[in-house]
Amino acid sequence: MRVLEVSDLEAGYGDVQVLRSVSMHVNEEEVVAIFGSNGSGKSTFLKVLIGTLKPWGGTLKYMDHHIEDLPPEERVRRGMALAAEGRKLFLGMTVEENLLLGAWTNRERSKENLEKVYTYFPDLYRKRKDLAGDLSGGQQQMLSIGRALMSNPKLLMIDELSLGLAPAVVTKIADVLLRIREEEGVSMIVVEQEVSLALDISDRAYVFDLGEIVDEGRSEDLLRRDSIRKTYLSVL
Amino acid sequence: MDIIPQLILESLLLGAFYAFMSLGFSLTWGVLNIINLAYGSYILLGSYLAYSLYTYLGIDPILSLPVSFGAGFLLGLLTQRVLIDRVMRLEPFMVLILTFGLDIFLANLLNLVFRADVRSIDVPYAERSFILGPLVVTEVKVAVFLLSLVLTGSVYLLLQRTWTGRSIRAVALDREGAQIVGISPTRVFLITSGLGTGIALSSGNLYGVLQGFTPFDGGMLTVKAFLVSIVGGLGRVESALAGGLFLGFLEVFTAFYLGEGWKFFASLIAMFLFLLLRPRGLLGGKYYGET
């Protein structure tokens, strides 16, 4: 079953068009990577998916229902969650308060989900009384993902997973993501500039350039493709 | 007799009231990012409501606090839904003009109904005093002090311990972050506006028993709320408390040593200094917006 289906999506800011005729899909329990150069529209695409940016045209179907006109809160209620670029944490609130707010649409299961998130990210349990703004970059990324998990998502979207993080931290977070997929059956969209990482953790991938999808395929196939290796992996 | 302990006591009593009075202004500013120039007139609306309930129905202004809060909450919801929500999408300056117009409208409405004469709510306990050794304090000031603390504490608990309070703080800290966890900023704006206006009107009850008032005192009250928010900082109840106490001390000591006429001048100097040297205020929440 397709969790998400996007057809001919167009979007932008003011008069500037950023996304042009983007079509893609995500299957159940699938990890899909999106990569491409800076300014290629990857983050804009996620903003349209979660609903903080209205599309200009095209269709968005989530679990077989049109969601183009739904506000973000309704999309979250239906099982979409975003760990956003810049993390968008509540820096003046504690780690635990941030996590609890992640369960805004799913309050009855907040305690149970809190324990689950602490199991995935023990660092967050140790820092639960600290302000989110006082955490390291890696811990903030864990908090951002943990907060998104608090709503019991069916589709988890992660923007710039590795941005500004040490490789060891990225590996640790990527391992947890694969565990989450396995244990929770969550589908994922991972937007990532580090192409080898994106292809390592995903089943399929889409390549964005200037707001369009210019390539797509199974991740293992893309890893072997010369054009991808030359352009994104600096392999000659 | 040493006057200092008496001045400190008066400052604390007044400061606690200023903290509660300004809380709605600071909250609306911190969450909606708007400066409500009609805030002082909202306070006066509460004073006149309490005055009417006391004069015509004999209801004590302390007992009519929930009525003022309820009326203010509804007024805040209505104003937000019908007026501010439409304008705040445009640019901040438009909200200033809108609330300035609202302030003029409310002042003239009150003038039309109650005339410009100075009114006061003369509760029987206004003249009675407690004498604590060398210290003398009127019962009404003690009542206002205690009620201000209790009401400020209630707002603190609401913001810290409830889901609604957390959502208000979340929107104050990061509006887009709040949206992506499923919080509707529009709903939070409505609640905050209701809460802020409710606080304004109920503080009007307390203001009305502390001193006389006319329909045109709103501007001065708005400036005081503005000063408390700048000095204390935005975003937290503790900040309003710090700003309120600062203003209480500043007014009481300036009035005693330099004369009543210097109070306002000293407040303005303090405001400029804080804006220049410490825009986050005395106790602005870490990571909350700067004034």
Interface residues (C-beta under 8 A of the other chain):
Chain A: I50 G51 T52 P71 P72 E73 V76 R77 A81 L82 A84 K88 L89 F90 L91 G92 M93 E97 L100 L101 G102 W104 T105 R107 L131 G133 R147 M150 S151
Chain B: W163 R166 S167 R169 A170 L173 D174 E176 G177 A178 Q179 I180 V181 G182 I183 S184 G235 G285 K286 Y287 Y288
